[in-house]
Amino acid sequence: MIHADRILMGPGPCNPYPEVIEAFTRPILGHLDPDFIQLLDELNDRLRKVWRTNNQLTFPISATGSAGMEASFVNFVNPGDTVVIGVNGVFGGRMCDVAARAGASVVVVEEAWGKAIDPQRLLDAHPNPKIIAVVHAETSTGVRNDIELLGKNKGESLLLVDCVTSLGGIPMLLDEWNVDIAYSGTQKCLGVPPGLSPISVSDRALEFLVAKPQSWYLDLNMIRNYVTGDGARAYHHTAPISMLYGLHAGLGVVLEEGLENAWARHQACGDELHKRLPELGFDLWAQPGHRLPDLTTVTLPEGLDDAKARATLLNEYGIEVGGGLGPVAGKVWRIGCMGHTARMRNVRMLLGALGEIVS
Ligand code: PLP
């Protein structure tokens, strides 16, 4: 069965840009073919632009966002290092698990789900942590955590930020905000299918690179000789050529539109959802002032059956939205409006469908 017309408004993958789908049909090149290496270099340049960084070590890891998370910890944590992590949803929790497995002594700064983490609490949690880590856009709750103040006041610590649901959709200024290590995913606001995890590492962070990380595949000491740099490229793994064509094309779409315009498009869709959903009985759940435009969370109108309503949306209207996770499963919906999906026509389709379902 081919679902060519699904509107993907869940927290997972968005609809990819048509240019991205087209890129997947390009002929395969060898992973060391000079033309492919040139495309990879161009892709990395485009990533730097979208991330607003000059970091030389900026490239996509050949695996999903969680691999970017894992690479960010295993390459910079030595056993016993103190890592402060903000947790106000699933992905902050995942960071703790990954950091602990790398041997970190984890200091958790918890906040209620649906609320943003006060950056000062992260800064005060330990006098000199090796790393302060936080999720910029918590996909499990629709909350944006503040990054800028952390970058300003982190001292000698490295600032590590999860940008999976923020890159390309909301402002994320890596260099201006003094972020040292960042990772993302392709399937959200970059409008590309899941499968790659862009990562960017500052020169300062590279001074702390672990000599022999516990992961072979994610060892940046080795990968960097393949994916970046001016010298001859050495084989590390067989790059997923078609995925890289797709990301190259997706970044091209974002940059051609203009990064600010892409942010504004996501914001406009979010604003419309935030304004209109309460009129239909769906109350906004995330903390005011910290609501993501690209991932809206709402509580359900009295009497609306979560599973039944989402099944109706999917089967009768072709629209996917996501349910709540953990403590808010069955009570909250997560409505993504990311990448190519972030169009006013999709917002109107969803609002129209919901209007019919709740009437
Ligand atoms: N971090 C955040 C904020 C996410 O939303 C996700 C996935 O949705 C991940 C990490 C993990 O990414 P992936 O599922 O691509 O491995």
Residues whose N, C-alpha, C, O or C-beta is under 5 A from the ligand:
A	BS01	PLP	P11 T64 G65 S66 A67 F91 A137 T139 D162 V164 T165 G185
